[in-house]
Amino acid sequence: MRDTIDFGIDLGTTNSAIAVAENDTVAVIKNNDGWDITPSALWIPKADQIKVGRPARDRAWKDPDNSAVEFKLEMGLADARKRFAKSGLELTPQQMSAEVLKSLRADAAHYCGTPPDAAVITVPAAFTLNQNKATTDAARLAGLTAACPLVQEPTAAAFAYGFHDSDDQAYWMVFDFGGGTFDAAVVSKHDGELRVLTHAGDSYLGGKLIDWALVERVLAPAAARELGFRDFQRDNPRWEWNFAMLKGAAEEAKIQLSRLDRVELDIDLVDESGATRTVEQVLTRGELDAIAEPFYVRAINLCRSALKDAALGPADIDRLLLVGGITLAPGLRERLADPRHGLGIELDIRLDPTTVVARGAAIFASTLRRPHTVAADAEGYVVELAYEPSVTTTTPTIAGRVRGPAEDWSGYAVTLSNPEGRPPFDSGRILLNSAGAFAAEVAIDQGRTSRFTVELLDGTGAPHPVVPGTLSITHRDLEFGGVRLAHSLGIRLADGTYSPMVRKGATLPATVREVYQTSITLRRTDPDAAVNIPVLQGERTRGERNRKVGMLEIRPRDLTIDLPAGSEVEVTFEVDASSLVTVVADVPLVQTQFEAMINLADVKTPSVEQLGEMLSDVEQRLSSLQRSVAFDGSGPAARRLAEMDKEDLLVTAREQVAAAKVDAGAAATAEERLRNMHADLDEIEAAAQIPALTQELEGLLDEAAELIRRLGDPSDQQELSELRARVRDAIQAQDAAAMRGLIDRAYALTIAVERRSADWPVKMFAALQEVVQADVLVREGKRAIADGNMPALEAVNQRMLRLLPTDDREKIESGGLNRR
């Protein structure tokens, strides 16, 4: 039985692969067709016959009613289903993914003799919690009953390159452009440790979008013109078969154009009379590059974002590691190598981009101990071992504790031996303590896997069988720095802002605790009151722009006493190595804990109507911003709008919204695009306000300086100097939120100084007259001014202030917490 997991699976959108680490090498396991990759496709011609891989892919475009492809993009959507017409079967994306995993397990069984019950499975770094959970569900459905840790695809690719690379000190960037997703990762290799510093990615940016763009912008219009089709749209069910054929042709053309300058396509379509007609279309590499350019631009911008997060630039990166089938495109490679329009980083293409992720997953799997659940019977002995299966030292420590029928462990010992070692190793007798525990340093071979036999000896020296009886430790020159969290996790506060707790890039597993305060009073007599704390995933400062993954709820019925506003709530996030999360809120005042409902099984496909509304909102906001930015010439805002235009985000969003009627994956893509566009427009709106905010700040600082000259003291002057420094930093950083906060602070300083002037009550009275309708008080105030009676005027001002309407908005919106 294996001591480590050893198997790595790349469960891809278009293709999947499985690899195994053994005998100090990594092998990609071929399928029955002799291929390293298995198409992630299903064809079910009858209920008792499920075809996976090449035969399914070959049928996918000709028999769409009984085939399924690219279902990875629908993972985690509770209502996503594919009905296979002839069989009557209806499968979820998880069930379809499980069939692909079963096929890979069968290939491994043929290669190794038995099917693995554990594997490391890769997921895009940009996958959300519900998508990760769906992947673990698919593994369980496929019969992978033991541990199946998840690791991000770019991290796995970095492991594969690190395993084959001799560089001692380097920075790499992984550029992983697959069939359905894109990931970028910045990797550091220093002092024998390989670490992923930061991720950036898009779960819905992949070759599928390029295929559909070719269909909708080139092939479909040409076919409609040639054959006279009416209403020839992807969302028209009448033309489903034709669009499946066009999609297949686009995918095949894209692959061929990686090697050829032009391809001639012969596409069989069905016309309005039901007759089959062939459409001939010539497609050049230049046309493909023009269609793909916005998708390339977005991928490159995500790389620049990852570099910025890591505080690095392209010049700091030694090599760009290419991963995913799209990176075979010459046009993309040329653009990436271009320092102006791409990244200008040396390309590394030593490893097969279609299998490198599976290889890296297997390498990572070989560093993880396989869980053993062995129970000792009445006569047997079990040893619970503690050791690292992959180390960078040649003298690791092995510890353990023996359990079994012996009542007294005095005189018992264990031996650890490796007769195949170079030289052979034998620990001799290692005496157990009274609890049956031991620890010993052993010697292992450099650069190899050393396999030890464990033997238990009693006080007389007689051997006894012990389970497990073997263990293995592999020496490597490189240590893997662990898995990183791809998206920040936190809560939404009462004011609608997002408070991230476990930050993007944190090494997993991770536990974080923070203390907040309740914003409302919870009385046990009010059954409808509640503190609702949304659990969010994302990076945006506005809570609503992030993805809600759960809810913490504190209700009066769960309390023993009333909970006053301002009560402390300690929130704890625990995230395991596969990015699965638990959230608990502890209220010390009532000594009660509340666990968040993380309902990842209820994320549904957005409706076409919802997407239409989101699209309309985005179009209106974008149009308004384009007009305002053109009017005031805001530099940062104009540049951001230009970037959005280059990435063709709105065009892609419109196409995906239209396709959402017939494609759940397109609906999920559209929702993600539109949510991100709304968040981008938030930031652009903030950038557009920067000139006005700068002008307002400078005016307030000048006003404060004049007041302080007349009325201030040295402490006021010091505060003004600090404020000016902060203002300079905020303007340089183009930070609109910080600038608005500094405006409030500058205004508060001005008011604090101005209050010392003799005519302050008069100024206050003048301002109150405009908002308070109280003739009697106005007359009293005027009389106090005429008499020069400032105390009387102050009293009038206080009475007028009390007449102002109470602002109930925060009370109404306060369903969560405030920062402590």
SEGULO-229140 format. One line per 2 residues: their letters; for each residue x, y, z of C-alpha. Coordinates in steps of 0.5 Angstrom, whole numbers. Each point is the difference from the previous one (the first is absolute). Example, Ala and Ser with C-alpha at 12.3 -4.5 7.8 and 13.67 -1.06 7.14 Angstrom:
BEGIN
as	25 -9 16 ~ 2 7 -2 .
END
This chain:
BEGIN
mr	0 0 0 ~ 3 7 -2 .
dt	2 5 6 ~ -2 6 -4 .
id	-5 2 -5 ~ 4 0 -6 .
fg	-5 1 -5 ~ -2 7 -3 .
id	-6 2 -4 ~ -1 6 -5 .
lg	-7 0 0 ~ -1 5 -6 .
tt	-5 3 -4 ~ 2 -3 -7 .
ns	5 -5 2 ~ 2 -4 6 .
ai	6 -4 2 ~ 3 -4 6 .
av	7 -1 2 ~ 3 -4 5 .
ae	7 1 4 ~ 4 -6 2 .
nd	7 -3 -1 ~ 2 7 1 .
tv	-3 2 -7 ~ -7 3 -2 .
av	-4 -4 -6 ~ -6 3 -4 .
ik	-4 -6 0 ~ -3 -2 -7 .
nn	-7 -1 -1 ~ -3 -6 -5 .
dg	1 4 -6 ~ 8 1 2 .
wd	-1 7 1 ~ 2 4 6 .
it	-6 4 0 ~ -7 -2 1 .
ps	-5 5 -3 ~ -5 2 5 .
al	-6 -2 -4 ~ -6 -5 1 .
wi	-4 -3 -5 ~ -6 -5 3 .
pk	-4 -3 -6 ~ -4 -5 4 .
ad	-1 0 8 ~ 5 -6 1 .
qi	6 3 -4 ~ 4 6 2 .
kv	5 2 -5 ~ 6 5 3 .
gr	6 3 -4 ~ 1 0 -7 .
pa	-6 -4 -2 ~ -4 5 3 .
rd	4 6 -2 ~ -1 -3 -7 .
ra	-8 0 1 ~ -1 6 3 .
wk	-1 5 -5 ~ -4 -5 -5 .
dp	-4 -3 6 ~ -1 6 5 .
dn	-7 -3 3 ~ 4 -6 3 .
sa	7 3 1 ~ 3 5 5 .
ve	7 4 0 ~ 2 6 4 .
fk	-4 -1 6 ~ 6 2 5 .
le	-3 7 -1 ~ -6 -2 3 .
mg	3 -3 6 ~ -3 2 6 .
la	-7 2 -3 ~ -5 -3 4 .
da	-6 0 -6 ~ 5 -2 -5 .
rk	-2 -6 -4 ~ 1 -4 -7 .
rf	-5 -4 -2 ~ 2 -6 -5 .
ak	-6 -1 -5 ~ 1 -7 -2 .
sg	2 -3 7 ~ -5 5 4 .
le	6 1 5 ~ 1 7 3 .
lt	6 1 3 ~ 3 6 4 .
pq	7 3 -1 ~ 3 -4 6 .
qm	-3 -6 -3 ~ 3 1 -7 .
sa	7 2 3 ~ -1 -7 4 .
ev	0 -4 -6 ~ 6 3 -3 .
lk	4 -1 7 ~ -3 -7 0 .
sl	3 -1 -7 ~ 7 3 2 .
ra	0 -5 6 ~ -1 -6 -5 .
da	6 2 -4 ~ 4 1 7 .
ah	-3 -7 2 ~ 3 -3 -7 .
yc	7 3 1 ~ 1 -1 8 .
gt	-5 -6 1 ~ -5 3 5 .
pp	-4 6 -1 ~ 2 6 5 .
da	-4 2 5 ~ 3 6 1 .
av	3 6 -4 ~ 2 7 0 .
it	-5 4 -5 ~ 1 6 -3 .
vp	-5 6 0 ~ 1 7 -3 .
aa	3 5 5 ~ -6 4 -2 .
ft	-5 -5 2 ~ -5 2 5 .
ln	-2 -4 7 ~ -6 -3 -4 .
qn	4 -2 -6 ~ 5 -3 5 .
ka	-5 -4 4 ~ -3 -3 -7 .
tt	7 -2 -2 ~ 1 -4 7 .
da	-8 -3 -1 ~ 2 -2 -7 .
ar	6 -4 3 ~ -4 -3 5 .
la	-5 -2 -5 ~ 6 -3 -4 .
gl	2 -5 5 ~ 6 4 3 .
ta	-2 -2 7 ~ 6 3 3 .
ac	3 7 1 ~ 0 4 -6 .
pl	3 6 1 ~ -1 6 -5 .
vq	6 4 -3 ~ 0 6 -4 .
ep	2 -2 -8 ~ 5 6 0 .
ta	3 -3 6 ~ 0 -7 -2 .
aa	4 3 -7 ~ 5 3 4 .
fa	1 -6 4 ~ 1 -4 -6 .
yg	5 5 -3 ~ 4 1 7 .
fh	1 -8 0 ~ 3 0 -7 .
ds	4 7 1 ~ 7 1 3 .
dd	0 7 1 ~ 1 2 7 .
qa	-2 7 1 ~ -6 3 -5 .
yw	-7 3 -1 ~ -5 -3 -5 .
mv	-6 1 -2 ~ -5 -5 -2 .
fd	-5 2 -6 ~ -5 -6 0 .
fg	-5 2 -6 ~ -5 -7 0 .
gg	-6 -1 -4 ~ -5 3 5 .
tf	4 4 5 ~ 6 4 1 .
da	5 1 6 ~ 7 4 1 .
av	4 -2 6 ~ 7 4 2 .
vs	5 -6 3 ~ 6 1 4 .
kh	6 -5 0 ~ 5 2 5 .
dg	4 -4 6 ~ -3 -7 -2 .
el	-7 2 0 ~ -5 1 -5 .
rv	-6 5 2 ~ -6 3 -4 .
lt	0 7 2 ~ -7 3 -3 .
ha	-5 -3 -5 ~ -5 4 -5 .
gd	-5 -3 -4 ~ -6 -1 -3 .
sy	-5 -6 0 ~ -3 2 -6 .
lg	5 2 -5 ~ 3 -6 -4 .
gk	0 -3 -7 ~ -8 -1 0 .
li	-1 7 -1 ~ 5 1 -6 .
dw	-4 -6 -3 ~ -7 3 1 .
al	3 7 -2 ~ 2 -3 -7 .
ve	-6 -3 -1 ~ -5 6 2 .
rv	5 5 -3 ~ 2 -4 -6 .
la	-2 -7 -2 ~ -8 1 2 .
pa	-1 7 -4 ~ 4 -3 -6 .
aa	-5 -6 0 ~ -6 4 1 .
re	2 4 -6 ~ 2 -6 -5 .
lg	-6 -4 2 ~ -5 5 1 .
fr	-2 -2 8 ~ -5 5 3 .
df	1 1 8 ~ 6 -4 0 .
qr	2 1 7 ~ 4 -4 5 .
dn	-6 1 5 ~ -5 -3 -5 .
pr	-2 -7 2 ~ -1 -2 -8 .
we	7 1 -2 ~ 3 -4 6 .
wn	3 -5 -4 ~ 3 5 -5 .
fa	3 4 6 ~ 3 -6 3 .
ml	3 -2 -7 ~ 3 7 -1 .
kg	3 0 7 ~ 3 -7 -1 .
aa	3 3 -7 ~ 3 7 4 .
ee	3 -5 5 ~ 4 -4 -5 .
ak	2 6 -4 ~ 3 3 6 .
iq	4 -6 1 ~ 2 0 -7 .
ls	2 7 -1 ~ 5 -1 6 .
rl	4 -4 -6 ~ -3 3 -6 .
dr	-1 7 -3 ~ -7 -1 -3 .
ve	-5 -6 0 ~ -5 -2 -4 .
ld	-7 -2 3 ~ -5 -4 -2 .
id	-6 0 4 ~ -6 -4 0 .
lv	-7 4 2 ~ -7 -1 -1 .
de	-4 5 -4 ~ -7 2 2 .
sg	-3 -6 -5 ~ 4 -5 4 .
at	5 -1 -5 ~ 7 -1 1 .
rt	5 5 -3 ~ 7 2 1 .
ve	3 7 1 ~ 7 1 -2 .
qv	4 5 4 ~ 7 2 0 .
lt	3 2 7 ~ 7 3 0 .
rg	4 1 6 ~ 0 8 0 .
el	-8 -1 0 ~ 1 -4 6 .
da	5 4 4 ~ -5 6 -1 .
ia	-6 -3 3 ~ 4 -3 6 .
ep	4 7 1 ~ -5 2 5 .
fy	1 -6 4 ~ 7 0 0 .
vr	0 7 2 ~ -4 -2 6 .
ai	5 -6 2 ~ 6 5 -1 .
nl	-3 5 5 ~ -2 -5 5 .
cr	8 -2 0 ~ 1 7 1 .
sa	-4 1 6 ~ 3 -7 3 .
lk	7 4 -1 ~ -3 6 3 .
da	-2 -4 6 ~ 6 -3 1 .
al	4 7 -1 ~ 4 -3 -6 .
gp	0 2 -7 ~ 1 -4 -7 .
ad	8 2 1 ~ 0 -4 6 .
id	-3 -7 -2 ~ 5 -4 -3 .
rl	-4 -5 -4 ~ -8 0 -2 .
ll	-2 -7 0 ~ -5 -2 -5 .
vg	-6 -5 2 ~ -7 -2 -3 .
gi	-1 -1 -8 ~ -1 7 -2 .
tl	7 2 2 ~ 2 -4 -7 .
ap	-3 5 -4 ~ 6 4 -3 .
gl	-4 7 0 ~ -1 -1 7 .
re	8 -1 1 ~ 2 5 -4 .
rl	-4 5 4 ~ 2 -2 7 .
ad	7 0 -3 ~ -1 8 -2 .
pr	2 4 6 ~ -5 6 -2 .
hg	-6 -4 -2 ~ 1 -6 4 .
lg	5 -2 6 ~ 7 0 -3 .
ie	2 -6 4 ~ 4 -6 -2 .
ld	-5 -6 -2 ~ 1 -7 3 .
ir	-3 -5 -4 ~ 4 -6 2 .
ld	-6 -4 3 ~ -6 -2 -4 .
pt	-5 5 2 ~ -6 -5 -1 .
tv	3 -4 6 ~ 4 4 4 .
va	-5 1 5 ~ -2 -7 1 .
rg	8 -1 1 ~ 0 5 5 .
aa	-6 -3 4 ~ 4 -6 0 .
if	6 3 3 ~ -4 3 5 .
as	-4 -6 2 ~ 7 -4 1 .
tl	1 5 6 ~ -7 -1 3 .
rr	0 -7 5 ~ -6 -4 -2 .
ph	-5 -1 6 ~ 0 -7 3 .
tv	-6 -2 4 ~ 3 -6 3 .
aa	-4 -3 6 ~ 4 -5 5 .
da	-3 -7 1 ~ 1 -3 7 .
eg	6 -3 -2 ~ 3 5 -4 .
yv	5 6 0 ~ -1 7 -3 .
ve	5 5 0 ~ -2 8 -1 .
la	5 3 -4 ~ 2 7 -1 .
ye	5 2 -5 ~ 1 4 -6 .
ps	-1 -4 -7 ~ 4 5 -4 .
vt	6 4 3 ~ 6 4 -2 .
tt	5 -3 6 ~ 3 -7 -1 .
tp	-1 -1 8 ~ -7 1 1 .
ti	-4 -2 7 ~ -5 -6 0 .
ag	-4 0 6 ~ -6 -5 2 .
rv	-4 -3 6 ~ -2 -7 0 .
rg	-6 -3 2 ~ -2 -7 2 .
pa	-2 -5 5 ~ 7 1 4 .
ed	-2 3 7 ~ 7 2 1 .
ws	5 2 -5 ~ 6 0 4 .
gy	5 -4 -4 ~ -3 1 -7 .
av	3 3 -6 ~ 0 1 -7 .
tl	5 0 -6 ~ 0 4 -6 .
sn	3 -3 -6 ~ 2 2 -7 .
pe	4 -6 -3 ~ 0 3 -7 .
gr	3 7 2 ~ 6 2 -2 .
pp	3 -2 5 ~ -5 -4 3 .
fd	-3 3 6 ~ -2 -4 7 .
sg	-2 4 6 ~ 1 -5 5 .
ri	-4 -1 6 ~ -4 6 2 .
ll	-3 -1 6 ~ -7 2 2 .
ns	-2 5 6 ~ -6 -2 4 .
ag	-5 2 -4 ~ 3 -4 -6 .
af	3 7 -4 ~ 6 0 -3 .
aa	4 5 -5 ~ 6 -1 -4 .
ev	5 3 -5 ~ 1 -4 -6 .
ai	4 1 -6 ~ -3 0 -7 .
dq	3 1 -7 ~ 1 6 -4 .
gr	-5 1 -6 ~ -3 -6 1 .
ts	-6 -4 4 ~ 2 -4 6 .
rf	-4 -5 2 ~ 0 -3 7 .
tv	-3 -6 4 ~ -3 1 7 .
el	1 -6 5 ~ -2 -1 7 .
ld	4 -4 5 ~ -2 -2 7 .
gt	4 0 6 ~ 3 -7 -2 .
ga	2 3 -7 ~ -6 -4 -3 .
ph	-3 3 -6 ~ -7 2 -1 .
pv	-4 2 -6 ~ -2 8 0 .
vp	-5 4 -5 ~ 3 4 -4 .
gt	6 -4 -1 ~ 3 4 -5 .
ls	1 8 -1 ~ 4 4 -5 .
it	3 7 0 ~ 2 3 -7 .
hr	6 5 0 ~ 0 6 -4 .
dl	4 6 -1 ~ -6 5 0 .
ef	-6 1 5 ~ -7 2 -2 .
gg	-2 6 3 ~ -8 -2 1 .
vr	-6 2 -3 ~ -3 7 0 .
la	-7 3 0 ~ -2 2 -6 .
hs	-5 5 2 ~ -1 4 7 .
lg	-6 -2 5 ~ -3 4 4 .
ir	-7 3 3 ~ -4 6 -2 .
la	-1 6 5 ~ -6 4 2 .
dg	2 6 -5 ~ 1 -5 -6 .
ty	7 0 0 ~ 4 -7 -1 .
sp	5 -2 6 ~ 5 -5 -3 .
mv	2 -5 6 ~ 4 -5 -4 .
rk	4 3 -5 ~ 1 -2 -7 .
ga	7 -3 0 ~ 0 -3 7 .
tl	3 -7 0 ~ -5 -5 2 .
pa	-2 -3 4 ~ -2 7 4 .
tv	-4 2 6 ~ -1 7 1 .
re	-4 4 6 ~ -2 7 0 .
vy	-5 4 5 ~ -6 4 -2 .
qt	-5 4 3 ~ -8 -1 -1 .
si	-3 6 -3 ~ -7 -1 3 .
tl	-3 -2 7 ~ -3 -7 0 .
rr	-6 -1 5 ~ -3 -7 1 .
td	-7 3 0 ~ 1 2 -8 .
pd	0 -7 -3 ~ 1 3 -7 .
aa	7 4 2 ~ 6 -3 -3 .
vn	7 1 -1 ~ 2 -3 -7 .
ip	7 0 -2 ~ 1 -2 -7 .
vl	6 -4 -2 ~ 3 2 -6 .
qg	6 -2 -5 ~ 4 5 -4 .
er	4 6 0 ~ -5 6 -1 .
tr	-1 6 5 ~ -7 0 -1 .
ge	-3 -6 3 ~ -6 -1 -5 .
rn	6 -1 -6 ~ 2 -6 4 .
rk	-3 -7 -1 ~ -4 -2 6 .
vg	2 -7 3 ~ -4 -1 6 .
ml	-3 4 6 ~ 1 1 8 .
ei	-6 1 3 ~ -1 2 8 .
rp	-7 0 2 ~ -4 2 7 .
rd	-3 -7 1 ~ 7 -3 0 .
lt	3 5 5 ~ -1 0 8 .
id	0 7 1 ~ -1 7 -4 .
lp	6 1 -5 ~ 1 8 1 .
ag	3 4 -6 ~ 8 0 0 .
se	0 -7 3 ~ 6 -4 -3 .
ve	0 -6 -5 ~ 6 -4 -1 .
vt	0 -3 -7 ~ 4 -6 -2 .
fe	2 -2 -7 ~ 3 -7 -1 .
vd	2 -2 -7 ~ 3 -7 -2 .
as	5 -2 -5 ~ -5 0 -5 .
sl	-3 7 1 ~ -6 -3 4 .
vt	-2 5 5 ~ -4 0 7 .
vv	-2 6 3 ~ -2 1 8 .
ad	-2 6 4 ~ 1 0 7 .
vp	-4 5 5 ~ 4 0 6 .
lv	-6 4 4 ~ -5 -5 -1 .
qt	6 -6 0 ~ -4 -3 -7 .
qf	3 -2 -7 ~ -3 1 -6 .
ea	2 -4 -6 ~ -1 3 -7 .
mi	-4 -4 -5 ~ 5 -1 -6 .
nl	-5 -2 -5 ~ 4 -2 -6 .
ad	-5 -4 -3 ~ -5 5 -1 .
vk	3 4 -6 ~ -4 1 -6 .
tp	0 2 -7 ~ -2 7 -1 .
sv	-6 1 -4 ~ 0 3 -6 .
eq	-4 6 2 ~ 5 1 6 .
lg	5 0 -5 ~ -3 5 -5 .
em	-1 5 6 ~ 7 -1 2 .
ls	2 1 -7 ~ -5 6 -1 .
dv	3 4 7 ~ 7 -1 -3 .
eq	-1 3 -7 ~ -3 6 4 .
rl	5 1 5 ~ 6 -1 -6 .
ss	-4 5 -4 ~ 0 5 5 .
lq	7 -1 2 ~ 2 1 -7 .
rs	-3 6 -1 ~ 2 3 7 .
va	7 -2 -1 ~ 0 3 -7 .
fd	-2 6 3 ~ 4 1 6 .
gs	6 -4 -3 ~ 2 -4 6 .
gp	7 -3 -2 ~ -1 -6 5 .
aa	-7 -2 -2 ~ 1 1 -7 .
rr	6 -5 0 ~ -5 -5 4 .
la	-5 1 -5 ~ 4 -1 -6 .
em	3 -7 3 ~ -7 -2 1 .
dk	-1 1 -7 ~ 6 -3 -2 .
ed	-3 -6 3 ~ -6 0 -3 .
ll	-4 -2 6 ~ -6 3 -2 .
vt	-1 -3 -6 ~ 2 -7 3 .
ar	-5 1 5 ~ -6 2 -5 .
eq	2 -7 -4 ~ 0 -4 7 .
va	-7 3 2 ~ -3 -2 -6 .
aa	3 -7 0 ~ -2 -1 7 .
kv	-7 -2 -2 ~ 3 -6 -3 .
da	7 -1 4 ~ 0 0 8 .
ga	8 1 -1 ~ -1 6 -4 .
aa	-5 3 5 ~ 5 -1 6 .
ta	5 3 -5 ~ -4 6 -1 .
ee	-2 1 7 ~ 7 0 2 .
rl	2 5 -5 ~ -5 5 2 .
rn	1 0 7 ~ 7 1 -1 .
mh	-2 6 -5 ~ -4 3 5 .
ad	6 0 5 ~ 5 2 -5 .
ld	-5 6 -2 ~ 0 2 8 .
ei	7 1 0 ~ 0 4 -7 .
ea	-6 4 3 ~ 5 1 6 .
aa	6 2 -5 ~ -5 5 -3 .
qi	-1 4 6 ~ 7 0 2 .
pa	1 7 -4 ~ -6 3 4 .
lt	2 -3 6 ~ 7 3 0 .
qe	-2 7 -2 ~ -5 -1 7 .
le	6 -2 4 ~ 5 5 -2 .
gl	-6 5 1 ~ -1 -2 7 .
ld	7 -1 2 ~ 1 8 -2 .
ea	-6 2 4 ~ 3 -4 6 .
ae	7 3 -1 ~ -3 7 0 .
li	-5 -2 6 ~ 6 -3 4 .
rr	4 6 -1 ~ -5 5 3 .
lg	-3 -5 5 ~ 4 -6 1 .
dp	6 -3 5 ~ 6 -4 -2 .
sd	-4 -7 1 ~ -5 3 -6 .
qq	6 1 -4 ~ 3 -7 1 .
el	-6 -3 -2 ~ -1 4 -6 .
se	7 -2 -2 ~ -1 -7 1 .
lr	-7 1 -4 ~ 4 3 -6 .
ar	5 -6 0 ~ -6 -5 0 .
vr	-4 4 -5 ~ 7 0 -5 .
da	0 -8 1 ~ -7 -1 -2 .
iq	0 5 -6 ~ 6 -4 -2 .
aq	-3 -7 1 ~ -6 3 -3 .
da	-4 -3 6 ~ -7 3 -1 .
aa	-3 -3 7 ~ 6 2 4 .
mr	-1 7 -3 ~ -7 0 2 .
gl	2 -2 7 ~ 5 6 0 .
id	-5 5 -2 ~ -4 -2 6 .
ra	6 1 4 ~ 2 7 -3 .
ya	-7 2 1 ~ 0 -2 7 .
lt	7 3 2 ~ -3 7 -4 .
ia	-6 -1 5 ~ 4 -1 6 .
ve	4 6 -1 ~ -6 5 -2 .
rr	-4 -2 6 ~ 5 4 4 .
sa	-2 6 -4 ~ -4 5 3 .
dw	-5 0 -5 ~ -1 -7 -1 .
pv	-7 0 4 ~ -2 5 -6 .
km	2 -5 -5 ~ -3 -6 3 .
fa	-7 4 0 ~ 1 2 -7 .
al	1 -7 -2 ~ -6 -3 4 .
qe	-5 6 -2 ~ 0 -4 -7 .
vv	-2 -7 2 ~ -4 1 6 .
qa	-7 3 -1 ~ -1 4 7 .
dv	-2 7 0 ~ 0 1 8 .
lv	7 -3 0 ~ 2 4 -6 .
re	-2 7 4 ~ 3 -2 6 .
gk	6 -1 -3 ~ 0 6 -4 .
ra	-1 4 6 ~ 6 -3 4 .
ia	4 2 -6 ~ -2 7 1 .
dg	1 0 7 ~ 7 -3 -1 .
nm	-3 -6 5 ~ 5 -6 -2 .
pa	-3 -5 5 ~ -7 2 -2 .
le	2 -2 -7 ~ 3 -6 2 .
av	-6 -3 3 ~ -4 2 -6 .
nq	5 -4 -4 ~ -1 -6 4 .
rm	-8 0 0 ~ 0 1 -7 .
lr	5 -6 -1 ~ -5 -4 4 .
ll	-5 1 -5 ~ 4 -3 -6 .
pt	-3 -7 -2 ~ 3 -6 2 .
dd	4 -4 -5 ~ -3 -7 0 .
re	4 -2 -6 ~ 6 -4 4 .
ki	-5 -3 5 ~ -4 -3 -6 .
es	6 -2 -3 ~ 4 -3 6 .
gg	-1 -7 -1 ~ 7 -2 2 .
ln	6 2 3 ~ 4 7 1 .
rr	8 0 1 ~ 2 0 7 .
END
